[in-house]
Amino acid sequence: MIYQFFFLLLLMESLFNMNHFLYATKYIIHFFSARNTRGFGVHSPFLFQFTRFVLLEKHSYYIFKQIENLRSELKKDFRTVNIKDFGTGSDRTETISEITCKSLKSAKYGQLLFRMAHYFKVRNVLELGTSLGITTSYLASASSEIHCISLEGCPEIANIAQGNIDKLAIKNIEVIAGDIDITLNNVLEQTNNLDFVFIDANHQLEATLNYFDLCLTKVHPDTVIVIDDIHRSKGMEIAWKNIKDYPQVMSTIDIFQLGIVFFNNDLHKKHYKMRY
């Protein structure tokens, strides 16, 4: 506990603008107000088992090393990419290395997504925001029976992601490029139900709630929806608060970086904050 606290202080000292400072402050508040991940105080057997066998699980699967080796290669890739950002409405140029270092979920969270997909034996997986295909690869690798559809707004990024997925020889991923506001509707029209959804696209209040509303039409009691960066901005925190209030949402777990949503009717309406 003490070394973690000093790590947080060092992290704050290294910050170079107010936004980073505020984000780090939010994390410290979360850290000291959240439950530990031993499952103590989690009365639901369903969520206790999830905490024990998913959040606490540290087993390494063979694909982890392959995906992380690819991540290391991408960090050294200085090709430039013209990024079409539908979220902000602005275009920009970045190197693949910059995208890898700034935008991709870390191995810790990619592997958590893998464990969730594996634990719940999901089949129909939808990801909003492919980026370079790292989290996509984690999600799809949990089982060869998974059909993973990943939506990416920027066509150039989608092409790079597809190349990365091909390098890993993962065959059960379908990457669809284009404005997610359009492609999501098209995908859902052809989908009977969703077992797992990872929302990591336009990190704004209105867009996040719109994505959630649309996906809600295809959920069932065993569906899990994971939302990225729920504390990234005031807008995302409002979106997360609103999602928790949906009548269809039974329980949620806030691990700061991610918000995990459950619809299981056997659960009581309860929301948890946990350290991870």
Secondary structure, 3 states (H helix, E strand, C coil): CHHHHHHHHHHHHCCCCHHHHHHHHHHHHHHHHCECCCCCCCCCHHHHHHHHHHHCCCCCCHHHHHHHHHHHHHHCCCCEEEEECCCCCCEEEEEHHHHHHHHCCCHHHHHHHHHHHHHCCCCEEEEECCCCCHHHHHHHCCCCCCEEEEEECCHHHHHHHHHHHHHCCCCCEEEEECCHHHHHHHHHHCCCCCCEEEECCCCCHHHHHHHHHHHHCCCCCCCEEEEECCCCCHHHHHHHHHHHCCCCCCEEEECCCEEEEECCCCCCCEEEEECC
